[in-house]
Amino acid sequence: MKIATRIRLASSILFLLVAALSIEAAWLALRGQKRVEQVGEELTQLSLLVDLELFAQREVAEVSDFVGGRDPKAETQFASFADRVRGLLARCRSLPRGESEKEGLAAVEQNALQLERMGWEILERSTRSSGPTPFSGVDSLEAFLDGPFRQSVRALERVFHEGAIERARNQARRLKETATLLVALCFLAGLGLASLVSLWLSQGIGRPLRNLVEAARKIGRGDLDADPEVPPSGDLRELALAFRQMASELRASQEKIVQAERMASIGTTAAAVAHGIRNPLASIRALAQVGLLQPTPSPSAKETLREIIVETDRLDRRIGQLLSFAKPLSPRPILGNLNGLVEAIVPSLAKGEGKEVAIDLFLDTDLAPTRFDPAQMEQVLLELLANALAAVGPRGRIQLRTGLRSDRWVFLEIEDDGEGILEENLQRVTEPFFTTRPEGSGLGLAIVQRYVSQNGGELRVSSSFGKGTRVTLLFPSASLGSDGT
């Protein structure tokens, strides 16, 4: 998983945690708002009781005024206040209440209706009688107002107060318990999520980065074999693979530098040794040739002189190889066809070292041209064929093939049915001075490797011990650049 994706997911998880805390805060605020609304309802109930008591008192006052003759219209006012009282009672019944509140409200309603009936009775008696009757039942009406009616109202007010206090306590307790539980759950969930996110990021980002840092430190100390762990996917996998590639390229560069320094040292020494040996060899060969021209040598002496000439020629070729390897010339590539080079060289080598060796050619007649240095490629082909001839038996077989791979690479393949190369030696065959044959110089494949590389090609060697060896040369076709693109 990519680092950006991990960070987005971690941010999303933290956002969900914040959202959960916000929802909790909103829920607590909503509960608080509901409690405020309940307090408002309780205040409304108390306000209705106050108004109810006030209008009941006005009823009694209107009855007193009517009976005393002070206000002839008091009967109408009494009816209006009675309607107001009944309306207030209806509103009280519509409000939510408990059982004790219902009982108290029923008592208040009963007393209010009783007060209204008593008032209408007094008004009717007063209307039928002549003259003012100030004491015709008004005292009993006032006594009922101050007695049972007010007592029922006060009792209901106490019930309202006690119920409101109890409800407030219960709600506050429940709210506290719920809030505590939610806070604890959010804290535990947040702690768990934070731990999981931290572990996830540490495993997915932190540990791979630490591995890369440790590998970088090892490389900085010169340990180019440092190999960081590669994550299964994501940006860090690409980074680790790029790091591995960098380390591999550094190792290759270091090997090239060491090889170059080694070759430079070998080249200087080899050139001095070769020049120092070549001149005496030339003198020895010349003396042997002069000896052969003399009429007196015996047959055995002549045979010895001929062996001297053969061996000096062989040593001269070795010296030539050494000089070619020590101070190679820069290639001068031209556009050519590998088929022509093969056809020009192979016939002269069909019989080599006294062996009846079959050399089969499988040449692609439509082979694309490629660029190479003819002199260097001739030496490459001679070296490879010489190795093949030395490897096969008396009736061995060598096959040469040319062709095109994927319309991009021209190949030349030399395969023999000789003894093959041991697996542990296969990786060293191109090392300078490495050889498995007593008569070998160890420079043949090293020169081949150098010349092929200088001509933009690639050398591949495969072998199965006891079955034979295959050497493949790959060169970019003329339609491609020297780098194969």
C-alpha positions as CSV (number, residue, x, y, z in Angstrom):
1,M,0.0,0.0,0.0
2,K,1.3,3.4,-0.9
3,I,2.4,5.8,1.8
4,A,-0.1,8.4,0.7
5,T,-2.9,5.9,1.0
6,R,-1.8,4.8,4.5
7,I,-1.7,8.4,5.6
8,R,-5.2,9.0,4.2
9,L,-6.6,6.0,5.9
10,A,-4.9,7.0,9.2
11,S,-6.4,10.5,8.8
12,S,-9.8,9.0,8.1
13,I,-9.7,6.9,11.3
14,L,-8.7,9.9,13.4
15,F,-11.5,11.9,11.7
16,L,-14.0,9.2,12.6
17,L,-12.7,9.4,16.2
18,V,-13.2,13.2,16.2
19,A,-16.6,12.7,14.6
20,A,-17.6,10.3,17.4
21,L,-16.6,12.8,20.0
22,S,-18.5,15.5,18.2
23,I,-21.6,13.3,18.1
24,E,-21.2,12.7,21.8
25,A,-21.0,16.4,22.5
26,A,-24.0,17.0,20.3
27,W,-26.0,14.3,22.1
28,L,-25.1,15.8,25.5
29,A,-26.2,19.2,24.2
30,L,-29.4,17.8,23.0
31,R,-30.1,16.2,26.3
32,G,-29.4,19.5,28.0
33,Q,-31.8,21.2,25.7
34,K,-34.5,18.7,26.5
35,R,-33.9,19.3,30.2
36,V,-34.3,23.0,29.6
37,E,-37.6,22.3,27.8
38,Q,-38.8,20.2,30.7
39,V,-37.9,23.0,33.2
40,G,-40.0,25.3,30.9
41,E,-42.9,22.9,31.1
42,E,-42.7,22.8,34.9
43,L,-42.6,26.6,35.0
44,T,-45.6,26.6,32.7
45,Q,-47.5,24.3,35.1
46,L,-46.7,26.5,38.1
47,S,-47.7,29.6,36.1
48,L,-51.0,27.9,35.2
49,L,-51.7,27.2,38.9
50,V,-50.9,30.8,39.8
51,D,-53.3,32.1,37.1
52,L,-55.9,29.5,38.2
53,E,-55.8,30.7,41.8
54,L,-55.9,34.3,40.6
55,F,-59.0,33.8,38.4
56,A,-60.7,31.8,41.1
57,Q,-60.2,34.7,43.5
58,R,-61.6,37.1,40.9
59,E,-64.7,34.8,40.7
60,V,-65.3,35.1,44.4
61,A,-64.7,38.9,44.2
62,E,-67.3,39.3,41.3
63,V,-69.9,37.3,43.4
64,S,-69.2,39.5,46.4
65,D,-69.6,42.7,44.2
66,F,-72.9,41.4,42.7
67,V,-74.4,40.4,46.0
68,G,-73.4,43.7,47.6
69,G,-74.9,45.7,44.7
70,R,-71.7,47.3,43.9
71,D,-71.5,46.0,40.3
72,P,-74.6,45.0,38.4
73,K,-72.5,43.5,35.7
74,A,-70.5,41.3,38.0
75,E,-72.5,38.2,36.9
76,T,-71.2,38.6,33.4
77,Q,-67.6,39.0,34.7
78,F,-68.1,35.9,36.9
79,A,-69.0,33.9,33.9
80,S,-66.0,35.2,32.0
81,F,-63.6,34.3,34.8
82,A,-65.3,30.9,35.2
83,D,-64.6,30.2,31.5
84,R,-61.0,31.3,32.0
85,V,-60.6,28.9,34.9
86,R,-62.0,26.0,32.9
87,G,-59.6,26.9,30.1
88,L,-56.7,26.8,32.5
89,L,-57.8,23.5,33.8
90,A,-57.9,22.1,30.3
91,R,-54.4,23.3,29.6
92,C,-53.2,21.7,32.8
93,R,-54.7,18.4,31.7
94,S,-52.9,18.6,28.4
95,L,-49.5,18.8,30.0
96,P,-47.5,15.5,30.6
97,R,-47.7,14.5,34.3
98,G,-47.3,11.5,36.7
99,E,-49.9,9.7,38.7
100,S,-49.5,12.0,41.8
101,E,-49.8,15.0,39.7
102,K,-53.0,13.6,38.1
103,E,-54.5,13.1,41.5
104,G,-53.6,16.6,42.6
105,L,-54.9,18.1,39.4
106,A,-58.2,16.2,39.8
107,A,-58.6,17.6,43.3
108,V,-57.9,21.1,42.1
109,E,-60.3,20.7,39.2
110,Q,-63.0,19.3,41.5
111,N,-62.6,22.2,43.9
112,A,-62.5,24.8,41.1
113,L,-65.8,23.4,39.7
114,Q,-67.3,23.3,43.2
115,L,-66.3,26.9,43.7
116,E,-67.9,27.8,40.4
117,R,-71.2,26.0,41.3
118,M,-71.3,27.7,44.7
119,G,-70.8,31.1,43.0
120,W,-73.7,30.4,40.5
121,E,-76.0,29.4,43.4
122,I,-75.2,32.5,45.3
123,L,-75.8,34.7,42.2
124,E,-79.1,33.0,41.5
125,R,-80.3,33.4,45.1
126,S,-79.2,37.0,45.1
127,T,-81.1,37.6,41.8
128,R,-84.3,36.2,43.2
129,S,-84.1,38.2,46.4
130,S,-84.9,41.9,46.5
131,G,-82.2,44.4,47.7
132,P,-78.6,43.8,48.6
133,T,-77.8,40.6,50.5
134,P,-74.1,41.0,51.3
135,F,-73.9,38.0,53.6
136,S,-76.0,35.5,51.6
137,G,-73.4,32.7,51.2
138,V,-70.4,34.9,50.3
139,D,-68.6,34.0,53.5
140,S,-68.9,30.3,52.8
141,L,-67.6,30.9,49.3
142,E,-64.6,32.8,50.5
143,A,-64.0,30.2,53.1
144,F,-64.1,27.5,50.5
145,L,-61.6,29.5,48.4
146,D,-59.2,30.0,51.2
147,G,-59.7,26.5,52.5
148,P,-60.1,23.5,50.3
149,F,-59.4,25.2,47.0
150,R,-56.1,26.9,48.0
151,Q,-55.1,23.8,49.9
152,S,-55.5,21.6,46.8
153,V,-53.6,24.2,44.7
154,R,-50.7,24.3,47.3
155,A,-50.7,20.5,47.4
156,L,-50.5,20.3,43.6
157,E,-47.7,22.9,43.6
158,R,-45.7,20.8,46.1
159,V,-46.3,17.7,43.9
160,F,-45.0,19.7,40.9
161,H,-42.0,20.9,42.8
162,E,-41.1,17.5,44.3
163,G,-41.7,15.8,40.9
164,A,-39.6,18.3,39.1
165,I,-36.8,18.0,41.6
166,E,-36.9,14.2,41.5
167,R,-37.0,14.2,37.7
168,A,-34.1,16.6,37.6
169,R,-32.1,14.4,39.9
170,N,-32.8,11.3,38.0
171,Q,-32.1,12.9,34.7
172,A,-28.9,14.5,36.0
173,R,-27.8,11.1,37.3
174,R,-28.6,9.3,34.1
175,L,-26.9,12.0,32.1
176,K,-23.8,11.8,34.2
177,E,-23.7,8.0,34.0
178,T,-24.3,8.1,30.2
179,A,-21.7,10.8,29.7
180,T,-19.2,9.0,31.8
181,L,-19.8,5.8,29.9
182,L,-19.5,7.5,26.5
183,V,-16.4,9.3,27.5
184,A,-14.8,6.1,28.7
185,L,-15.9,4.2,25.6
186,C,-14.6,7.0,23.3
187,F,-11.3,7.2,25.3
188,L,-10.8,3.4,25.1
189,A,-11.9,3.3,21.4
190,G,-9.6,6.3,20.7
191,L,-6.7,4.7,22.5
192,G,-7.3,1.4,20.7
193,L,-7.6,3.1,17.3
194,A,-4.5,5.2,18.0
195,S,-2.5,2.1,19.0
196,L,-3.7,0.2,15.9
197,V,-2.9,3.1,13.6
198,S,0.5,3.6,15.2
199,L,1.3,-0.1,14.9
200,W,0.0,-0.2,11.4
201,L,2.0,2.8,10.3
202,S,5.1,1.5,12.2
203,Q,4.8,-1.9,10.5
204,G,4.0,-0.5,7.1
205,I,6.3,2.6,7.1
206,G,8.5,2.8,10.1
207,R,10.1,-0.6,10.1
208,P,10.8,-0.6,6.3
209,L,12.3,2.8,6.6
210,R,14.5,1.7,9.5
211,N,15.6,-1.2,7.4
212,L,16.5,1.1,4.6
213,V,18.4,3.5,6.9
214,E,20.3,0.6,8.4
215,A,21.2,-0.8,4.9
216,A,22.3,2.7,3.9
217,R,24.6,3.0,6.9
218,K,26.1,-0.4,6.1
219,I,26.7,0.7,2.5
220,G,28.2,3.9,3.8
221,R,30.6,1.8,5.9
222,G,31.6,-0.1,2.7
223,D,29.4,-3.2,3.1
224,L,27.9,-3.3,-0.4
225,D,26.2,-6.7,0.3
226,A,23.6,-4.9,2.5
227,D,20.2,-6.2,1.4
228,P,17.1,-4.4,2.9
229,E,13.8,-6.3,3.4
230,V,11.4,-5.6,0.6
231,P,7.8,-4.9,1.6
232,P,5.1,-6.8,-0.3
233,S,3.6,-3.7,-2.0
234,G,3.4,0.1,-2.0
235,D,5.9,3.0,-2.4
236,L,8.3,1.5,0.1
237,R,8.5,-1.7,-2.0
238,E,9.5,0.4,-5.0
239,L,12.0,2.3,-2.8
240,A,13.5,-0.9,-1.4
241,L,13.8,-2.4,-4.9
242,A,15.4,0.8,-6.1
243,F,17.8,0.6,-3.1
244,R,18.7,-2.9,-4.0
245,Q,19.3,-1.9,-7.6
246,M,21.5,0.9,-6.4
247,A,23.5,-1.4,-4.2
248,S,23.8,-3.9,-7.1
249,E,25.1,-1.1,-9.4
250,L,27.5,0.1,-6.7
251,R,28.8,-3.5,-6.4
252,A,29.2,-3.7,-10.2
253,S,30.9,-0.3,-10.3
254,Q,33.3,-1.3,-7.5
255,E,34.0,-4.6,-9.3
256,K,34.7,-2.7,-12.5
257,I,37.0,-0.3,-10.7
258,V,38.9,-3.2,-9.1
259,Q,39.0,-5.0,-12.3
260,A,40.2,-1.9,-14.2
261,E,42.9,-1.3,-11.6
262,R,43.9,-5.0,-11.8
263,M,43.9,-5.0,-15.5
264,A,46.0,-1.8,-15.6
265,S,48.5,-3.4,-13.4
266,I,48.5,-6.7,-15.3
267,G,48.7,-4.8,-18.6
268,T,51.8,-2.9,-17.6
269,T,53.5,-6.0,-16.3
270,A,52.4,-8.1,-19.2
271,A,53.6,-5.6,-21.8
272,A,57.0,-5.4,-20.2
273,V,57.3,-9.2,-19.9
274,A,56.0,-9.8,-23.5
275,H,58.4,-7.4,-25.0
276,G,61.2,-8.9,-23.0
277,I,60.4,-12.4,-24.1
278,R,59.5,-11.8,-27.7
279,N,62.9,-10.7,-28.9
280,P,64.8,-13.8,-27.5
281,L,62.1,-16.0,-29.0
282,A,62.6,-14.4,-32.4
283,S,66.3,-15.1,-32.1
284,I,65.7,-18.7,-31.0
285,R,63.3,-19.3,-34.0
286,A,65.8,-17.7,-36.4
287,L,68.6,-20.0,-35.2
288,A,66.4,-23.0,-35.5
289,Q,65.5,-22.1,-39.1
290,V,69.2,-21.6,-39.9
291,G,69.9,-25.0,-38.4
292,L,67.4,-26.6,-40.6
293,L,69.1,-25.1,-43.7
294,Q,72.4,-26.7,-42.8
295,P,73.1,-30.0,-44.7
296,T,74.7,-31.8,-41.8
297,P,72.0,-32.1,-39.2
298,S,70.8,-35.6,-38.4
299,P,67.1,-36.5,-38.8
300,S,66.6,-36.4,-35.0
301,A,68.3,-33.0,-34.8
302,K,66.0,-31.7,-37.6
303,E,62.9,-33.0,-35.7
304,T,64.1,-31.2,-32.6
305,L,64.6,-27.9,-34.6
306,R,61.1,-28.2,-36.1
307,E,59.7,-28.7,-32.6
308,I,61.6,-25.6,-31.4
309,I,60.1,-23.6,-34.3
310,V,56.5,-24.9,-33.4
311,E,56.9,-24.1,-29.8
312,T,58.3,-20.7,-30.4
313,D,55.4,-19.9,-32.7
314,R,53.0,-21.1,-30.0
315,L,54.7,-18.9,-27.4
316,D,54.6,-16.0,-29.8
317,R,50.9,-16.5,-30.2
318,R,50.5,-16.5,-26.4
319,I,52.5,-13.3,-26.2
320,G,50.3,-11.8,-28.9
321,Q,47.2,-12.7,-26.8
322,L,48.8,-11.2,-23.8
323,L,49.6,-8.0,-25.6
324,S,46.1,-7.9,-27.1
325,F,44.6,-8.2,-23.6
326,A,47.0,-5.8,-21.9
327,K,46.7,-3.0,-24.5
328,P,43.6,-3.6,-26.7
329,L,43.1,-1.3,-29.6
330,S,39.9,0.8,-29.9
331,P,37.3,-0.9,-32.1
332,R,36.7,0.4,-35.6
333,P,33.2,-1.0,-36.3
334,I,31.7,-1.1,-39.8
335,L,28.4,-2.4,-41.1
336,G,28.8,-6.0,-42.0
337,N,27.2,-9.5,-41.9
338,L,28.3,-12.2,-39.5
339,N,27.6,-14.9,-42.0
340,G,30.5,-13.7,-44.3
341,L,32.9,-13.7,-41.4
342,V,31.9,-17.3,-40.4
343,E,32.1,-18.6,-44.0
344,A,35.6,-17.0,-44.4
345,I,37.1,-18.6,-41.3
346,V,35.5,-22.0,-40.7
347,P,36.8,-23.9,-43.8
348,S,40.4,-23.5,-42.7
349,L,39.5,-24.9,-39.3
350,A,37.4,-27.9,-40.4
351,K,40.2,-30.2,-39.4
352,G,42.1,-29.1,-36.3
353,E,44.7,-30.7,-34.0
354,G,44.6,-34.0,-36.0
355,K,40.9,-34.5,-35.2
356,E,38.2,-35.4,-37.6
357,V,35.8,-32.7,-36.4
358,A,32.5,-32.0,-38.1
359,I,31.6,-28.3,-38.2
360,D,28.0,-27.7,-39.2
361,L,26.8,-24.3,-40.3
362,F,23.2,-23.2,-39.8
363,L,23.3,-19.6,-41.2
364,D,20.2,-17.4,-41.6
365,T,20.3,-16.3,-45.2
366,D,18.2,-13.2,-44.3
367,L,20.4,-12.2,-41.4
368,A,20.2,-8.5,-40.6
369,P,23.5,-6.6,-40.8
370,T,25.2,-5.3,-37.6
371,R,28.2,-3.1,-36.8
372,F,31.4,-4.7,-35.6
373,D,35.2,-4.4,-36.0
374,P,36.2,-7.2,-38.5
375,A,39.7,-7.7,-37.0
376,Q,38.4,-8.0,-33.5
377,M,35.4,-10.2,-34.5
378,E,37.8,-12.5,-36.4
379,Q,39.9,-13.0,-33.4
380,V,36.7,-13.6,-31.3
381,L,35.6,-16.3,-33.7
382,L,39.0,-17.9,-33.8
383,E,39.3,-18.0,-30.0
384,L,35.8,-19.6,-29.7
385,L,36.5,-22.2,-32.4
386,A,39.9,-23.0,-30.9
387,N,38.2,-23.6,-27.5
388,A,35.5,-25.8,-29.2
389,L,38.1,-27.8,-31.1
390,A,40.1,-28.4,-28.0
391,A,37.0,-29.5,-26.1
392,V,35.6,-32.1,-28.5
393,G,36.8,-35.6,-29.0
394,P,38.4,-37.1,-32.1
395,R,35.1,-37.3,-33.9
396,G,33.5,-34.4,-32.3
397,R,30.8,-32.1,-33.7
398,I,30.6,-28.3,-33.6
399,Q,27.6,-26.3,-34.7
400,L,27.5,-22.6,-35.7
401,R,24.2,-20.8,-36.0
402,T,23.2,-17.3,-36.9
403,G,19.8,-15.6,-36.7
404,L,17.7,-12.8,-35.3
405,R,15.9,-12.6,-32.0
406,S,12.8,-10.6,-31.5
407,D,13.7,-8.4,-34.6
408,R,16.2,-6.6,-32.4
409,W,19.3,-8.8,-31.8
410,V,21.6,-10.6,-34.2
411,F,23.1,-13.7,-32.6
412,L,26.0,-16.0,-33.4
413,E,26.0,-19.3,-31.5
414,I,28.8,-21.9,-31.3
415,E,27.9,-25.2,-29.7
416,D,30.1,-28.3,-29.2
417,D,29.6,-31.8,-27.8
418,G,32.8,-31.8,-25.8
419,E,33.3,-32.5,-22.1
420,G,31.6,-29.3,-20.9
421,I,32.4,-27.0,-18.0
422,L,31.9,-27.7,-14.3
423,E,29.2,-25.5,-12.8
424,E,31.6,-24.0,-10.2
425,N,33.9,-22.9,-13.0
426,L,31.2,-21.5,-15.3
427,Q,31.1,-18.1,-13.6
428,R,34.9,-17.7,-13.9
429,V,35.5,-18.6,-17.5
430,T,35.9,-15.0,-18.6
431,E,38.3,-14.1,-15.8
432,P,41.8,-13.3,-17.0
433,F,44.3,-16.2,-16.6
434,F,41.6,-18.7,-15.5
435,T,41.9,-22.0,-17.4
436,T,41.2,-25.6,-16.9
437,R,43.5,-26.9,-19.6
438,P,47.3,-27.3,-18.9
439,E,48.1,-25.8,-22.3
440,G,45.6,-23.0,-22.0
441,S,46.6,-19.3,-21.4
442,G,43.4,-18.3,-19.6
443,L,43.1,-15.2,-21.9
444,G,41.0,-16.5,-24.7
445,L,37.5,-15.9,-23.3
446,A,38.7,-12.8,-21.4
447,I,39.7,-11.3,-24.8
448,V,36.4,-12.5,-26.3
449,Q,34.5,-10.8,-23.5
450,R,36.3,-7.5,-23.9
451,Y,36.0,-7.4,-27.7
452,V,32.3,-8.3,-27.7
453,S,31.6,-5.6,-25.1
454,Q,33.6,-3.1,-27.1
455,N,31.4,-3.8,-30.1
456,G,28.2,-3.3,-28.2
457,G,27.4,-7.0,-27.8
458,E,26.8,-9.5,-25.1
459,L,28.5,-12.8,-24.3
460,R,26.5,-15.7,-22.8
461,V,28.1,-19.1,-21.9
462,S,26.1,-22.1,-20.9
463,S,27.3,-25.6,-20.3
464,S,26.4,-29.0,-19.0
465,F,29.3,-31.1,-17.8
466,G,29.7,-34.2,-19.9
467,K,27.4,-32.9,-22.7
468,G,28.9,-29.8,-24.1
469,T,29.1,-26.1,-24.2
470,R,27.2,-23.3,-25.9
471,V,28.5,-19.8,-26.4
472,T,26.1,-17.1,-27.7
473,L,27.1,-13.7,-29.0
474,L,24.4,-11.1,-29.2
475,F,24.7,-7.8,-31.2
476,P,22.1,-5.1,-31.9
477,S,20.8,-5.2,-35.4
478,A,21.8,-2.2,-37.7
479,S,18.3,-0.7,-37.2
480,L,19.1,-0.2,-33.4
481,G,21.6,1.9,-31.6
482,S,24.6,0.5,-30.0
483,D,22.7,0.3,-26.7
484,G,20.0,-1.9,-28.3
485,T,17.3,0.8,-28.4
